[in-house]
Amino acid sequence: MVTSDILEMCVGKYKGTLEYCNYSIARYELEEIIVGYDKMDRPIYETVETLVGVIPTILKYKDFSISSNEAVNLNEPIYEITVRDNEASKEY
């Protein structure tokens, strides 16, 4: 996935940053399926999770960040997820 903006030429070429998608976000929906009928001919439903789509993402992890002006900087894990901005990912 291209993760940087490519706005202007650099040494005669347009250059950007490509990163490998190392994580996927799956979206499931609940769907009711008719399994059978009872003695009074009423339908018996079963709820099943069906996979609707998968979005490839880039997952980054930082152990330590010194971004605050506090007297004591605490070690807080930071997870950053990068998702492509297109119509398919906007539906989720």
Phi and psi in degrees as a GROMACS rama.xvg file:
@    title "Ramachandran Plot"
@    xaxis  label "Phi"
@    yaxis  label "Psi"
@TYPE xy
-77.3646  122.012  VAL-2
-110.759  0.902176  THR-3
-124.534  157.373  SER-4
-77.2176  137.894  ASP-5
-111.775  95.3418  ILE-6
-106.845  -38.3859  LEU-7
-137.405  162.146  GLU-8
-73.3909  143.978  MET-9
-129.198  110.723  CYS-10
57.665  44.4909  VAL-11
80.9302  2.34542  GLY-12
-135.399  153.247  LYS-13
-87.5811  124.112  TYR-14
-123.428  144.833  LYS-15
-143.119  -178.369  GLY-16
-110.38  125.722  THR-17
-105.367  137.533  LEU-18
-130.405  147.68  GLU-19
-77.7374  133.653  TYR-20
-77.9277  113.58  CYS-21
-110.649  7.76206  ASN-22
-150.791  151.207  TYR-23
-130.391  140.631  SER-24
-105.695  119.333  ILE-25
-99.6083  142.206  ALA-26
-116.903  126.727  ARG-27
-115.999  149.127  TYR-28
-126.943  147.626  GLU-29
-84.661  133.454  LEU-30
-132.914  135.647  GLU-31
-94.1185  127.059  GLU-32
-118.243  138.205  ILE-33
-76.2586  120.457  ILE-34
-91.2544  -37.5659  VAL-35
-176.564  -162.671  GLY-36
-131.399  147.901  TYR-37
-86.4656  -171.843  ASP-38
-66.0396  -25.6915  LYS-39
-93.9653  14.9669  MET-40
64.6279  31.8027  ASP-41
-95.9902  143.33  ARG-42
-71.5428  143.86  PRO-43
-107.165  122.858  ILE-44
-103.308  150.451  TYR-45
-129.653  133.023  GLU-46
-89.0692  127.229  THR-47
-128.07  139  VAL-48
-84.2306  127.866  GLU-49
-117.581  141.593  THR-50
-77.5301  122.691  LEU-51
-93.091  -43.765  VAL-52
-171.1  165.492  GLY-53
-128.774  131.589  VAL-54
-109.329  119.201  ILE-55
-73.1033  135.421  PRO-56
-136.345  170.076  THR-57
-113.852  123.221  ILE-58
-109.7  124.085  LEU-59
-120.379  149.177  LYS-60
-131.636  130.125  TYR-61
-118.539  130.7  LYS-62
-78.9233  -40.2633  ASP-63
-138.571  137.5  PHE-64
-140.456  130.327  SER-65
-111.506  82.1947  ILE-66
-120.942  -1.59445  SER-67
-109.38  159.117  SER-68
-99.4485  37.3068  ASN-69
-83.5442  162.33  GLU-70
-70.231  -36.3147  ALA-71
-122.556  122.157  VAL-72
-92.8924  122.991  ASN-73
-91.1321  150.095  LEU-74
-84.3134  102.95  ASN-75
-117.956  127.083  GLU-76
-69.5265  138.058  PRO-77
-123.522  123.827  ILE-78
-106.602  131.775  TYR-79
-122.826  124.213  GLU-80
-114.538  125.122  ILE-81
-107.047  125.948  THR-82
-121.348  140.909  VAL-83
-66.2736  139.055  ARG-84
-95.0486  92.958  ASP-85
-145.216  -179.556  ASN-86
-64.9668  -36.9412  GLU-87
-66.058  -40.0288  ALA-88
-78.1612  -22.2443  SER-89
-73.2739  -22.2479  LYS-90
-69.433  -26.2936  GLU-91
